[in-house]
Amino acid sequence: MSNYHKSKERILFILHLPPPIHGAALVGKYIESSTLINKEFCTRYINLATSTKLTESGKGSIKKVVGLFKIQLEIIRALLKNRFDLCYVTLNSSGPGFYKDLLVVILLKIFQKKTIYHFHNKGVALSEKSKINHFLYRFVFKDSKCILLSPKLFYDIKHYVEENNVYYCPNGVSFKKGVDYIQLTRQLDMCRLLFLSNMMKDKGVLVLLDACKLLKEKGLSFTCDFVGGWADITEEAFNRVVVENGLFDIIKAHGPKYDQEKSDFYAKANVFVLPTYNDAFPLVHLEAMHHGLAIVSTSEGGIPDIVVDEQTGFLVPKGDVLALVQKLELLILDPRLREKMGIEAKKRFEIFFTLERFEQNLTSILKKAITD
């Protein structure tokens, strides 16, 4: 997709688009569909994704090699045909994704293009301990600018980028106009917990299952819905844990849900729970805030910029089941507390995390990156 006008500055967006559904891909779709960004710039979009399913992520295959080769050719054609003032790349910070994206970076450096990287994850600080990765990071970050989701994530790239070359842009999310479900279908007597993310160990699925077992042993009245696509935790493994711990009466996994079905889960929930081990800035937190939910999560990445501890929810140490149980027990037993936190969360969302605010911030950053 492209949008060209002679008088406008030109940007080549190399970014992830769905499928599969994950945070970076959703933000990529927001950017591609943005009326404001496509109005302010001449844009060209190239999809960086080589996987169509979450289970394919991080795994090699002939299909993905062919897909990567096609992406490379598409980028080369775009660079030969057009003069771009800026190239925008959603760069993976580490692992197989980083090595794949490195091939894109090499192309942009061969063509001597001004480049800005937009990070939706973290991991540079851990991966740089390898001498090879350290060398590659020095190459990648040289003469480039970066967009981070939060100032709390600067530590991850501080050895390679001066902070005056870093911009901060919190994500935003959008929702189809319709009924605002807050408090319309929500019950106060029975507390419904909601986990909504990909079914991965890193998202804290097993930690939450352990917490639910302890909460049930305390005799608390609650249910917990797990919504998300199966990944390194399979449906069979999840259900086995549920049955073995006698949780089948309070826990149910529903698989991935989208659009109205997903909104319905938010609408009926009382508390949103994501005890993640490794996130940068989860979009699901923003969605939960929009729906007026108190949130219990961890202090990973930029999450403390989203969830104000003891005001819009609670933050607990990652992997700490007992701390998670303690905070969930407070909210299960106190309907007014979770309602109050949900109202504050909704207010915070409207101020900081709407899609309109994200588009305005990103547009301003891209203009600065071109002229700086």
HELIX and SHEET records of a PDB file:
HELIX    1   1 GLY A   23  SER A   33  1                                  11    
HELIX    2   2 THR A   35  GLU A   40  1                                   6    
HELIX    3   3 LEU A   54  GLU A   56  5                                   3    
HELIX    4   4 ILE A   62  LYS A   81  1                                  20    
HELIX    5   5 GLY A   95  ILE A  110  1                                  16    
HELIX    6   6 VAL A  124  SER A  127  1                                   4    
HELIX    7   7 LYS A  131  PHE A  141  1                                  11    
HELIX    8   8 PRO A  151  ASP A  156  5                                   6    
HELIX    9   9 GLU A  163  ASN A  165  5                                   3    
HELIX   10  10 LYS A  201  LYS A  203  5                                   3    
HELIX   11  11 VAL A  205  GLU A  217  1                                  13    
HELIX   12  12 GLU A  235  GLU A  244  1                                  10    
HELIX   13  13 ASP A  259  LYS A  268  1                                  10    
HELIX   14  14 LEU A  283  HIS A  290  1                                   8    
HELIX   15  15 ILE A  303  ILE A  306  1                                   4    
HELIX   16  16 VAL A  321  LEU A  333  1                                  13    
HELIX   17  17 PRO A  335  PHE A  352  1                                  18    
HELIX   18  18 LEU A  355  THR A  371  1                                  17    
SHEET    1   A 7 SER A   2  ASN A   3  0                                        
SHEET    2   A 7 CYS A  42  ASN A  47 -1                                        
SHEET    3   A 7 ARG A  10  LEU A  15  1                                        
SHEET    4   A 7 LEU A  86  VAL A  89  1                                        
SHEET    5   A 7 THR A 115  HIS A 118  1                                        
SHEET    6   A 7 LYS A 145  LEU A 148  1                                        
SHEET    7   A 7 VAL A 166  TYR A 168  1                                        
SHEET    1   B 6 ILE A 251  ALA A 253  0                                        
SHEET    2   B 6 PHE A 222  VAL A 227  1                                        
SHEET    3   B 6 CYS A 191  LEU A 196  1                                        
SHEET    4   B 6 VAL A 271  LEU A 274  1                                        
SHEET    5   B 6 ALA A 294  THR A 298  1                                        
SHEET    6   B 6 GLY A 313  VAL A 316  1                                        
END                                                                             
